[in-house]
């Protein structure tokens, strides 16, 4: 379910229950969150110890078992 579908479902439920509608996706909070979201990858990169590139996914040779 994407953001638009969730918003439409929440709006429908609010109409059925007589409660206020939820805020539209991409509303006033988006511009204030954008700098934070841009800074997160840089913070993660600084948190990685020297000599490591961060978490690595498991290799395919470990996940396939030959019997």
N, C-alpha and C positions, 0 to 999 in steps of 0.2 A: 504494500500500500504506500503510495507516495504522499507527499505533504498536502497536495490539493485534495486528494480523495479523503484523507483524514480530516481536513478542514470541513469538507462538505458533510461528512458523517457527523462531526461535532456540532455543526450548525443545525442539521436536521434534529439531532437529539435535543439541542437547546430549545428549538421551536416546539418540540413535543412536550417538553417539561416546563416551558414558560420561563426559562432562565435566560440570562443575557448571552448574546452570541460571543463566541471566542474571537480574539483578534485575528485579523487576516494574516496569512503567512507572508513573511517579508515585510512586515510592518515597521514601526519605529525602532524596534530593537535591532534590526539588521545593521544599520550604519554604526551603532555603538559596539556591536560584537565583532565587526570586521577587523579592526586592529588586533583584537585578542586572538582571533583565529589565524591571522597572519603570523603572529609572534609564536604560536605553539610549536611549529616545526623547528624554529631556531632554539627554543628552550629544550626541546627533546634532544637536539643535536649536542647542545652543551652538556646535557646530563649523561651522555654516553661516555664511558671511561676512555682514555687515550688507547689507541691500538685496537679498538673494537668498532665495528660499523653499526652496532645496534643489534636487536634481535633478528635472528635469521630463521626462515621457515625450515621445517624438517626436510631433509633431502628425500628424493623419490626412491632412493635405494633402500632406505630404512622402512618406508611404508609398504613396499612390495615384498612379500615373503615367497621364497621359492622352496617348495617341499619335495 
